[in-house]
Amino acid sequence: MVASIGVIGSPSQGVAYYEKDGYYTKDDPAHREASAWTGRGAEDLGLSGPVDPDAFKAVLEGKVPDGPRLGKRDKDGEIHHRPGRDVTLSAPKSVSLMALVEGDERIVAAHDRAVTRTLAWVERNAVEIRMQDRASGAMVHTGGQKMVAATFRHDASRNLDPQLHTHAVVANMVQGDDSKWRTMVNDGLYRNKMAIGAVYRAELARGLKDLGYGTEKTHPDGRFEISGCHGG
């Protein structure tokens, strides 16, 4: 139950990964609701609700609607753009079992709320750009950027064991207070990796408490399981 951060190699790779789970092929409304746009930048772009594959691919390619194409242009005129990072937030084993095996759908909703609040924290504290300081002329990291992210909730691990987790794709596309769109530096995400996990754990524990579940701390870093329900 710690946050993990992965690299998305290319826009097509990113879209194909989520297509494998059928998010773009199933018509079941509940299945479509397992994906969602989040972030103030997404709001400014008019992106909300379930993630549309074409819009998702365009974001990963750095295409700002009615705006510039982000990235570096090589000598042949081709633009190269890093798509973004995949921040994965995973529930404890016992939480996954109660939600997915015992069928307490309230826990899935609590997980979703914890993810949403964690990503709001990420936007406030970990999303940064690198730009020149007007006073000193030095290149500095600057926060306060509007984030564009797409979330995809999964209910199984790669081994097909019950595992409630959400992939949050933080796009390499942020908007500053000056309304300009820029690429993001990833230092803030990696520097705050442990804090991101801690925020998610705290928010999830609070949600479980509100549902009447007790929790037991299992590790010094704050990882926990539902009281009397350890999943190994």
WOWOGI-V978611 format. One record per helix or strand of 3 or more residues. SS is the DSSP state (@ for helix, = for strand). FROM is the first residue (numbers start at 1). TO is the last residue. If there is no record, write none. Layout:
<<SS | FROM | TO> <SS | FROM | TO>>
//
This chain:
<<= | 4 | 7> <@ | 11 | 19> <@ | 29 | 32> <= | 35 | 38> <@ | 40 | 44> <@ | 53 | 60> <= | 84 | 90> <@ | 93 | 101> <@ | 105 | 125> <= | 128 | 132> <= | 139 | 142> <= | 149 | 156> <= | 162 | 171> <@ | 187 | 191> <@ | 193 | 210> <= | 215 | 217> <= | 224 | 226>>
//
